[in-house]
Amino acid sequence: MDGKGAGFDSCGATRQESIKIVQKGFLKLNQGLPELNEKIRLIRSREAILKRAAALHAILTATADYKSRLAACNSWVEENGVYEFLSQQEKMFLAKPSGYNARVLSERAEAQYALLYILGFYDTFNFFTQCPDDVALKMPRISSGESLDKKIEEVALLEEESIRVYLDALNLTWYSFSINPDLRHLGAFAIIQRRVAFSWVCSDRDWDSFY
């Protein structure tokens, strides 16, 4: 399938590329989704994206065992200037974790994976499988107090056009999820979290507003 004859004959350049990504998974596509605005641009700095990824790293570390890791995570967040990059919900979790479902927050590993790809910490983006097991290893070790400072030197931001293409592909995948039972192995949460990450880097909106 190349998209022709399927309602995508006259689509723009971004949609043409996103269709190629999505159809590698042999998905049926919802033809009614409007194309992504070609004026969408990357507006977050590499420092901001890195600190947002670091904020998620702290949250994911805490959700694994907040009783023993919470104090270290809070200290690391403050010491590395990451606190302002936590969403309001995440700040509340670090202040009082017992009131939150840690499993739901742990799903944000998929968002962290997307941000790390945008930052250049992964060479490829595995679109149809859940995030790799080494996501946490791409970031400083919180338990030993490793600093975030040197990580900025490793950043090589994904090209803006590629960001736009992946966001459009994620939109297509999400809006076609209900007609693709084979996507169940990936999980709706993975698509949602990745869409939030790609949307956030192109917006000045608060993270939680995308859910």
Kinemage of the C-alpha trace (Angstrom):
@kinemage 1
@onewidth
@group {chain A} dominant
@subgroup {mainchain}
@vectorlist {calphas} color= white
{ca met a 1} P 0.000 0.000 0.000
{ca asp a 2} L 1.373 3.439 -0.867
{ca gly a 3} L -1.582 5.568 0.138
{ca lys a 4} L -2.815 6.158 -3.418
{ca gly a 5} L -6.453 5.482 -3.990
{ca ala a 6} L -7.041 5.531 -0.249
{ca gly a 7} L -8.025 9.146 0.175
{ca phe a 8} L -4.429 10.362 0.380
{ca asp a 9} L -3.780 11.108 -3.296
{ca ser a 10} L -3.306 14.856 -2.869
{ca cys a 11} L -1.830 15.004 0.615
{ca gly a 12} L 1.084 17.248 1.523
{ca ala a 13} L 4.736 16.310 1.998
{ca thr a 14} L 4.469 15.701 5.759
{ca arg a 15} L 1.475 13.379 5.371
{ca gln a 16} L 3.157 11.480 2.546
{ca glu a 17} L 6.147 10.733 4.784
{ca ser a 18} L 4.055 9.875 7.833
{ca ile a 19} L 2.008 7.422 5.774
{ca lys a 20} L 5.227 5.615 4.844
{ca ile a 21} L 6.067 5.191 8.532
{ca val a 22} L 2.624 4.040 9.568
{ca gln a 23} L 2.181 1.620 6.689
{ca lys a 24} L 5.353 -0.246 7.650
{ca gly a 25} L 3.060 -1.702 10.295
{ca phe a 26} L 0.444 -2.530 7.623
{ca leu a 27} L -2.131 -0.400 9.401
{ca lys a 28} L -5.537 0.473 8.079
{ca leu a 29} L -5.732 4.252 8.055
{ca asn a 30} L -8.505 6.566 9.132
{ca gln a 31} L -8.827 8.795 6.081
{ca gly a 32} L -10.694 11.583 7.840
{ca leu a 33} L -7.824 12.966 9.910
{ca pro a 34} L -6.823 16.479 8.788
{ca glu a 35} L -3.190 16.954 7.849
{ca leu a 36} L -0.825 18.432 10.382
{ca asn a 37} L -0.321 22.162 9.927
{ca glu a 38} L 2.909 22.615 7.966
{ca lys a 39} L 3.602 25.738 10.057
{ca ile a 40} L 4.122 23.674 13.220
{ca arg a 41} L 7.654 24.274 14.455
{ca leu a 42} L 9.988 23.046 17.158
{ca ile a 43} L 9.852 25.815 19.775
{ca arg a 44} L 11.481 24.155 22.782
{ca ser a 45} L 15.233 24.541 23.226
{ca arg a 46} L 17.453 21.501 23.526
{ca glu a 47} L 18.077 22.445 27.168
{ca ala a 48} L 14.331 22.509 27.877
{ca ile a 49} L 13.746 19.161 26.170
{ca leu a 50} L 16.643 17.602 28.066
{ca lys a 51} L 15.347 18.891 31.393
{ca arg a 52} L 11.859 17.634 30.609
{ca ala a 53} L 13.334 14.200 29.857
{ca ala a 54} L 15.241 14.459 33.146
{ca ala a 55} L 12.040 15.339 34.991
{ca leu a 56} L 10.417 12.196 33.600
{ca his a 57} L 13.523 10.237 34.570
{ca ala a 58} L 13.064 11.351 38.178
{ca ile a 59} L 9.373 10.463 38.147
{ca leu a 60} L 10.017 7.020 36.671
{ca thr a 61} L 12.780 6.372 39.183
{ca ala a 62} L 10.449 7.333 42.018
{ca thr a 63} L 7.533 5.237 40.763
{ca ala a 64} L 9.711 2.112 40.824
{ca asp a 65} L 10.005 2.313 44.633
{ca tyr a 66} L 8.998 5.682 46.032
{ca lys a 67} L 9.403 4.634 49.659
{ca ser a 68} L 13.157 4.236 49.272
{ca arg a 69} L 13.865 6.568 46.330
{ca leu a 70} L 11.623 9.591 46.886
{ca ala a 71} L 14.100 11.666 48.917
{ca ala a 72} L 16.918 11.093 46.430
{ca cys a 73} L 14.664 11.977 43.500
{ca asn a 74} L 13.479 15.212 45.113
{ca ser a 75} L 17.061 16.235 45.912
{ca trp a 76} L 18.268 15.436 42.394
{ca val a 77} L 15.423 17.410 40.823
{ca glu a 78} L 16.325 20.494 42.878
{ca glu a 79} L 20.090 20.207 42.387
{ca asn a 80} L 19.803 19.901 38.607
{ca gly a 81} L 17.254 22.678 38.030
{ca val a 82} L 14.626 20.240 36.845
{ca tyr a 83} L 11.734 21.101 39.168
{ca glu a 84} L 10.119 23.671 36.877
{ca phe a 85} L 10.003 21.049 34.108
{ca leu a 86} L 7.802 18.728 36.135
{ca ser a 87} L 4.113 18.865 35.303
{ca gln a 88} L 1.758 19.926 38.084
{ca gln a 89} L 0.609 16.348 38.536
{ca glu a 90} L 4.206 15.141 38.829
{ca lys a 91} L 5.055 17.801 41.409
{ca met a 92} L 2.125 16.628 43.478
{ca phe a 93} L 3.267 13.026 43.148
{ca leu a 94} L 6.758 13.850 44.438
{ca ala a 95} L 5.215 15.783 47.327
{ca lys a 96} L 2.711 13.065 48.281
{ca pro a 97} L 3.096 9.869 46.225
{ca ser a 98} L 0.615 7.816 48.206
{ca gly a 99} L -2.261 9.645 46.523
{ca tyr a 100} L -1.263 8.594 43.008
{ca asn a 101} L -1.317 5.479 40.871
{ca ala a 102} L 2.385 4.837 40.307
{ca arg a 103} L 1.657 2.361 37.501
{ca val a 104} L -0.121 5.021 35.447
{ca leu a 105} L 2.761 7.461 35.890
{ca ser a 106} L 5.224 4.718 34.934
{ca glu a 107} L 3.643 4.673 31.471
{ca arg a 108} L 5.413 7.988 30.870
{ca ala a 109} L 8.503 5.940 30.045
{ca glu a 110} L 7.095 5.972 26.501
{ca ala a 111} L 7.120 9.778 26.523
{ca gln a 112} L 10.676 9.804 27.843
{ca tyr a 113} L 11.694 7.436 25.051
{ca ala a 114} L 10.210 9.844 22.482
{ca leu a 115} L 12.059 12.815 24.009
{ca leu a 116} L 15.336 10.891 24.096
{ca tyr a 117} L 14.901 10.084 20.419
{ca ile a 118} L 14.280 13.750 19.648
{ca leu a 119} L 17.427 14.585 21.638
{ca gly a 120} L 19.491 12.138 19.563
{ca phe a 121} L 20.116 9.565 22.298
{ca tyr a 122} L 18.667 6.878 20.019
{ca asp a 123} L 19.492 6.436 16.338
{ca thr a 124} L 16.166 4.834 15.478
{ca phe a 125} L 12.605 5.110 16.768
{ca asn a 126} L 10.876 1.745 17.128
{ca phe a 127} L 7.418 2.874 16.131
{ca phe a 128} L 5.528 -0.389 16.613
{ca thr a 129} L 7.153 -1.784 19.765
{ca gln a 130} L 7.220 -0.525 23.341
{ca cys a 131} L 10.197 1.502 24.534
{ca pro a 132} L 13.592 -0.197 25.001
{ca asp a 133} L 14.670 -1.477 28.411
{ca asp a 134} L 17.668 0.861 28.548
{ca val a 135} L 15.760 4.166 28.653
{ca ala a 136} L 16.845 4.875 32.252
{ca leu a 137} L 20.490 4.176 31.361
{ca lys a 138} L 20.494 7.112 28.929
{ca met a 139} L 20.146 9.512 31.866
{ca pro a 140} L 22.313 10.214 34.954
{ca arg a 141} L 22.107 7.801 37.863
{ca ile a 142} L 20.025 9.501 40.532
{ca ser a 143} L 21.059 7.155 43.343
{ca ser a 144} L 24.684 8.275 43.055
{ca gly a 145} L 23.843 11.925 42.450
{ca glu a 146} L 25.210 12.109 38.908
{ca ser a 147} L 24.817 15.548 37.355
{ca leu a 148} L 22.749 16.348 34.280
{ca asp a 149} L 25.228 18.989 33.091
{ca lys a 150} L 27.377 16.842 30.810
{ca lys a 151} L 24.382 15.339 29.037
{ca ile a 152} L 23.786 18.544 27.092
{ca glu a 153} L 27.016 17.830 25.203
{ca glu a 154} L 25.499 14.606 23.849
{ca val a 155} L 22.379 16.243 22.436
{ca ala a 156} L 21.894 16.213 18.668
{ca leu a 157} L 18.338 17.373 18.038
{ca leu a 158} L 16.203 15.625 15.464
{ca glu a 159} L 15.496 17.761 12.410
{ca glu a 160} L 12.333 19.814 12.639
{ca glu a 161} L 10.746 18.199 9.582
{ca ser a 162} L 11.307 14.735 11.056
{ca ile a 163} L 9.636 15.843 14.295
{ca arg a 164} L 6.624 17.037 12.316
{ca val a 165} L 6.468 13.787 10.339
{ca tyr a 166} L 6.602 11.605 13.467
{ca leu a 167} L 3.940 13.696 15.174
{ca asp a 168} L 1.665 13.315 12.172
{ca ala a 169} L 2.387 9.562 12.065
{ca leu a 170} L 1.486 9.263 15.745
{ca asn a 171} L -1.728 11.191 15.108
{ca leu a 172} L -2.575 8.818 12.259
{ca thr a 173} L -1.817 5.790 14.422
{ca trp a 174} L -3.940 7.052 17.305
{ca tyr a 175} L -6.945 7.914 15.168
{ca ser a 176} L -6.651 4.555 13.395
{ca phe a 177} L -6.161 2.551 16.605
{ca ser a 178} L -9.744 1.291 16.865
{ca ile a 179} L -9.654 -0.275 13.388
{ca asn a 180} L -6.277 -1.975 13.949
{ca pro a 181} L -6.593 -4.791 16.514
{ca asp a 182} L -2.972 -5.786 15.843
{ca leu a 183} L -1.886 -2.601 17.631
{ca arg a 184} L -3.101 -3.934 20.965
{ca his a 185} L 0.364 -5.365 21.690
{ca leu a 186} L 1.755 -1.828 21.667
{ca gly a 187} L -0.989 -0.388 23.820
{ca ala a 188} L -2.963 2.824 23.509
{ca phe a 189} L -0.963 4.335 26.383
{ca ala a 190} L 2.286 4.100 24.372
{ca ile a 191} L 0.814 6.018 21.443
{ca ile a 192} L -0.720 8.621 23.763
{ca gln a 193} L 2.515 9.217 25.674
{ca arg a 194} L 4.587 9.533 22.516
{ca arg a 195} L 2.076 11.928 20.971
{ca val a 196} L 2.228 14.087 24.089
{ca ala a 197} L 6.030 14.236 23.892
{ca phe a 198} L 6.157 15.185 20.217
{ca ser a 199} L 3.314 17.684 20.676
{ca trp a 200} L 4.953 19.308 23.708
{ca val a 201} L 8.217 20.145 21.928
{ca cys a 202} L 6.189 22.055 19.326
{ca ser a 203} L 4.035 23.941 21.828
{ca asp a 204} L 4.243 26.237 24.848
{ca arg a 205} L 1.362 24.415 26.550
{ca asp a 206} L 1.672 22.629 29.875
{ca trp a 207} L 2.453 18.908 29.575
{ca asp a 208} L -0.690 17.696 31.330
{ca ser a 209} L -2.927 19.730 29.008
{ca phe a 210} L -2.286 17.231 26.219
{ca tyr a 211} L -3.987 14.333 28.027
